[in-house]
Amino acid sequence: MMKRDECLKVLAQYHTDQIVVAAYQAAQEWLVIKPNALNYTAIGAMGQASSHALGFAVGLPNKRVLVLDGDGSLLMNLGSLVTIANEAPKNFIHFLCENGSYEANGGHPIPGAGVVSFADIAKAAGYPRTYEFSDLEVFESEIGRILQEEGPIFVDLKVQQGERYPVDYDNLHSAERRRAFKEALDAIR
Amino acid sequence: MVSIGTLQGSAIVEAIKQSGIEFVVALPDITTSQGVLLPITRDPSLRLIRVAKEDEGVSICAALSICGKRSVLLMQNTGLLDSINSIRGTAVEFEMPVCMIVGLLSKEPGVAPMESNRYGVRITEPILDAMGVEHHLIEQPQDVAKIGPAIDKAYDTSSPVVLLIGRRLDEE
């Protein structure tokens, strides 16, 4: 099992100019690990990260879009896997931080924790490339290559909570953050 | 054959195209299925994104707006009711221009939505009012003129709008 923030730190080493759509705990950590105007956290409702990301991917087909999803979140929007696979955006990489729990809501287990295979679900939904990682060194050795592949790609990261980061939903949802994101997007499109 | 004086789906499609809409995000709705969605599937000037659930569409349309792309979400009022939390969070609280075309399932033609015998139809406008979401009824041919200004206003003010389709539209 990997620590989520350590995974995100590895990803941050390879992240360049991609849009990152991040949800809940992964978002709290990513904003600290890799602050960037192209980080988008205005998900609006639990489970919707992947759908916002799809909108960016089809709206800006020349820009790579990374999603940092949670397993509880993805369970609320499983159909989005089929929608995304059907659209097949080549610029779309879907990371799942699978910790088996609703960490933001008291740490209760998700249904099917440790049993359900999200990578299998994504594959069955039509994602042509799916990966699972539970070893940080293996993830580190593969992520650079994966980020160069054609999407849609699904990457399941088996994680547990690592270092504790500030939890600040007001920051995640702030109008200022949304405005900065839009300005950054306007500058590149 | 559609008789003169009835609302035509083709007029709705033309109105959204005239409003600069590039993307239609849709889940089939029996009210608009033949008259609106079917011609959209055949129109190369519109990009159709088929979704599995309507709240996906709220998010997709919001993200497209940030990319500078105009879109509409085509769905049934049951899907609207199922998407309330997404509309609340993304469209209302985050002030995103999500434009929704919503078929009122089984609404009786000529009857105001709030006077419908259908519970799901009757509650739709009051829920939108409670959420502060602007809405317009599109039921008569002259109502099509409301579509363009409503979409423009949504993008100008970065706020959601719902266009309620009040009668079942047939293939033309």
Boltz contact constraints between the chains, C-beta under 6 A:
constraints:
  - contact:
      token1: [A, 42]
      token2: [B, 94]
      max_distance: 6.0
  - contact:
      token1: [A, 44]
      token2: [B, 86]
      max_distance: 6.0
  - contact:
      token1: [A, 44]
      token2: [B, 89]
      max_distance: 6.0
  - contact:
      token1: [A, 44]
      token2: [B, 90]
      max_distance: 6.0
  - contact:
      token1: [A, 44]
      token2: [B, 94]
      max_distance: 6.0
  - contact:
      token1: [A, 45]
      token2: [B, 85]
      max_distance: 6.0
  - contact:
      token1: [A, 45]
      token2: [B, 86]
      max_distance: 6.0
  - contact:
      token1: [A, 45]
      token2: [B, 89]
      max_distance: 6.0
  - contact:
      token1: [A, 48]
      token2: [B, 59]
      max_distance: 6.0
  - contact:
      token1: [A, 51]
      token2: [B, 56]
      max_distance: 6.0
  - contact:
      token1: [A, 51]
      token2: [B, 59]
      max_distance: 6.0
  - contact:
      token1: [A, 51]
      token2: [B, 60]
      max_distance: 6.0
  - contact:
      token1: [A, 52]
      token2: [B, 59]
      max_distance: 6.0
  - contact:
      token1: [A, 52]
      token2: [B, 63]
      max_distance: 6.0
  - contact:
      token1: [A, 54]
      token2: [B, 60]
      max_distance: 6.0
  - contact:
      token1: [A, 55]
      token2: [B, 60]
      max_distance: 6.0
  - contact:
      token1: [A, 55]
      token2: [B, 63]
      max_distance: 6.0
  - contact:
      token1: [A, 55]
      token2: [B, 64]
      max_distance: 6.0
  - contact:
      token1: [A, 56]
      token2: [B, 63]
      max_distance: 6.0
  - contact:
      token1: [A, 59]
      token2: [B, 64]
      max_distance: 6.0
  - contact:
      token1: [A, 59]
      token2: [B, 67]
      max_distance: 6.0
  - contact:
      token1: [A, 59]
      token2: [B, 69]
      max_distance: 6.0
  - contact:
      token1: [A, 60]
      token2: [B, 67]
      max_distance: 6.0
  - contact:
      token1: [A, 79]
      token2: [B, 52]
      max_distance: 6.0
  - contact:
      token1: [A, 79]
      token2: [B, 53]
      max_distance: 6.0
  - contact:
      token1: [A, 80]
      token2: [B, 56]
      max_distance: 6.0
  - contact:
      token1: [A, 82]
      token2: [B, 52]
      max_distance: 6.0
  - contact:
      token1: [A, 83]
      token2: [B, 51]
      max_distance: 6.0
  - contact:
      token1: [A, 83]
      token2: [B, 52]
      max_distance: 6.0
  - contact:
      token1: [A, 83]
      token2: [B, 56]
      max_distance: 6.0
  - contact:
      token1: [A, 182]
      token2: [B, 66]
      max_distance: 6.0
